[in-house]
Each structure stands twice: as structure tokens, then as C-alpha cells.
Amino acid sequence: MPGWRLILFSTLSLLPMGLVGCGPALPKTYPASGSVVYQSGKPIKGGGSIQFLSADDPTLRIYGEIKPNGSFVLRTVKDNEQAPGAPQGEFAVTIQPRGDAAPIAATQKQKIQAGENQMKIEVPLPLPPPS
């Protein structure tokens, strides 16, 4: 019997350590989609990706693929979990066009609120190609 009690005691004493970090890694997310346009109002062409950057939680990865018509739908990833949408908050936005083009910062931060979020993300007009 003493061996059985030792095993039970050891198992129960380790249980709290196993529970540390078992909470949800992802915050609650809300549907978030929209389009990326130049300041002229024309959609960005050629696709790429969009990323929302959180100052509150830099471990969150909030991103979407930009379709050829400029539209996107956001997803949130943290650790090994992912969910559609984005958490509430204010975010800096970066656009990565396809190819070797440099990332583009959006002209203003974006807010995600509880409920459906439909956005129009404006980026500066592209620089003309060097002559």
C-alpha cells in the first residue's frame, strides 16, 4: 500500500504544474475583412498579404491574403492555435505586395471592434519606377 500512496501523492502534486498555461492562447476574435486601396481609391492589384500588428500582444499574428481584386479576410494565429477574424483593439497595418516590393505601411491605424468589421485600408500611391 505505501507504494500506491506514493504514486497517488506524486501524481496529485504534479497536477497543478500541468495546468499552468492550459488557458486559451487566443483572445476572442471577430469577423474582419475588407479591401486594400491606394489613396486614389483604386484597389491594390497583384495580391500579397496584409498584417495587423498589436502593440499589446506582439505574439499575435493577425494576417490575410490580399486577393487580386484587393480584398482580404483576416485570421489570428498564436502559438499553435488559429481562428478566423481578429481580436478587439487598435493595430498598425502593413501590406506586403507580391514579389520583391518593400512592405507598405497603411496611412492610419485600424480598430477592430466586437461584431462584424468591414474595412478599407488606404496605402500611399506607389512610387513611379526609376527611369
PyMOL commands that set and color helices and strands:
alter all, ss='L'
color gray80, all
select helices_A, chain A and resi 2-19
alter helices_A, ss='H'
color red, helices_A
select strands_A, chain A and resi 29-30+32-38+48-54+61-66+71-73+75-78+81-84+86-87+89-97+104-105+110-112+117-123
alter strands_A, ss='S'
color yellow, strands_A
deselect
rebuild
show_as cartoon
